[in-house]
Amino acid sequence: MLHFNVTEHPTGAWTAHQIVEAFAEREAAPYLIRDRDRRYSPEVRLRIKSLGIQEFLTAPRSRWQNRYPERLIGSIRRERLNHYIILNARHLKRTLSCYFRYYHRSRTHLSLDKEWPFTREALKVGKIVAIPQLGGLHHRYERIADADELLANDNPFPVCLAPDSQHQDHLNQCFMTEYLSL
């Protein structure tokens, strides 16, 4: 997932702006496979063309032609949205932000031989602890040096001593935010 955003009222202008945002810090993709949604207004198509992206339209009512986004949307619904009542656009954006961090950093992918998109070193020694992900809907299991220290004082939100501690802090913050906001 390169970029996402949320709005209650998507328009062609908003969609065109999101396409520019998606490629603001990276080279534009050579092509875009898209459906025939009305949100792809002439303004959007002009913006896509100005970025040098070639458009390919799927056949009407043929979701199978765009299988990767459809599979991702299905995963988001099954693993996240079906378990929550989304209150507003801000809540949806926060929920999806936490999901995408989980999706890229913790969730295994069959297409990657049950690995993660971002590699991390597997520890061989230490106790195994469960780290709640997505408000406790999923767990990531990791080995740590001293699990007793982390679980001291009946802490319901264990923190992982992973090499990427800044990322783990954000995951724990997502968990705490979801827990406290619902």
Secondary structure, 3 states (H helix, E strand, C coil): CCCCCCCCCCCHHHHHHHHHHHCCCCCCCCEEEECCCCCCCHHHHHHHHHCCCEEEECCCCCHHHHHHHHHHHHHHHHHCHHHCCCCCHHHHHHHHHHHHHHHHHCCCEHHHCCECCCCCCCCCCCEEEEEEEHHHCEEEEEEECCHHHHCHHHCCCCCCCCCCHHHHHHHHHHHHHHHHHC
